[in-house]
Amino acid sequence: MSSALTVLYGGTFDPIHLGHLHIARAARDRLQATVSLMPAADPPHRELTGANAAQRLAMVRLAVADETGLQVDARELERDEPSYTVETLRQWRAQHGKERPLAILIGADSFLSLPSWYRWQELADLAHLVIAERPGHHTETSQSPELRQAYAERFTDRAQDLSGRPAGLALRLLQSEMDLSATRIRREIAAGGPEWRLGVKPAVARYIEQHGLYGCPQGLRADIH
């Protein structure tokens, strides 16, 4: 990719599915930037109901192995303390400098809940926001007063603007909706039907089956290519 802009796309990815990849590709293509998928750490003091962090990381690596412009950033799995987005961005800045353009890719629901995030007002000093919006979901009419005040003057329609400065802007990423969710895929796996394989890459399906994740019987083979 020609742009110096880096986009961090965080999530549990439990498991990573084609909907996640659809959003990552849309950001890559619109921004002409590398998108780094960043799996979240296992929540402390909470029983795991899906795959553990190492397994989720392995599946993300399998999913992006043949994807140009998509890569994996495992930094949130390498930290001992609870991971907050603002701290992750500070760590990235310490490694790459204050002047390099950086954005975080989040969903519309996450953007609307931003005021509940830890030290959310500092995010604009560290990175741009790229907000993945579904058709018919207009964040401008659903923002809280404090969020509207904080970001009213930051939105741009020009993707190239994000490459021209280190942080501080917001861009809406409109993309077609895919009827997929990790919850739905886990439910379909547990139910024992084959439909779930259509929602993930074949390499990810094979990994799920080989490790018996989400209630999948071990020893099966994924035949969807």
Phi, psi and omega in degrees: 000141186280335184282148174278353181293135172246138178244125176261127182239100183268158178172168176284327180049061189235070003263169173292135183228180185294335176295317176301314181294325178300316179293316181298318179294321180299318178293317178303313186286319181292320185264350185051052186222158172285134177249122180256114177281130191235093181297140179282153177289162174296135180295134180291147174057035178222135180290133179284134177250351179235222178277154176279176186300317181297321179290319178296320177297317179299319180292321178297318179298320177295321184292327184259002186303326182249021183254116176293132176082000174246137178215182184242138174238114186261017188299327183288341178273350184260002182259144182275329183271164176305143187260118173251144183303318181298324179288323176299317180293323177296319178297317179298317179297321179298329181276325190246355176096166185276342189262348183284132180296133181220140176225153171246137181260121181225162176279165181299321180296321178295320178299316182294334179268007185308320180299346177270354181283155178294121176051047186294333181295341182273351184298320184295336177282345186250332186200159167283162171249132170245119189250112180281114182250137174278157177304133179083357180258105185251106185292336185294336181265357185243003184285146172289159180304320182290325178290318179299318180295320184289328188241005184302323184261010186256346185285141176224151174262355184261110181300326183293340179298329183290335178277348185269354178209159187292323190196176168104352181254167176225141182225132175275130179252096180277129181212152181298146184277138172246132183278069181223146171208153178297324179298315180297317181295317178299320179295318180292324177297313181297330180284345175088003179276169182270352190299328185301332183297336179288346183263356181227164177290150181305321180295325177290319177300317179298319180296316179302316182289319181296329183256002177061039183280151174060028180085011179282131176298135180285155175095354177279164177237141177273123183254005179274124181236000000 
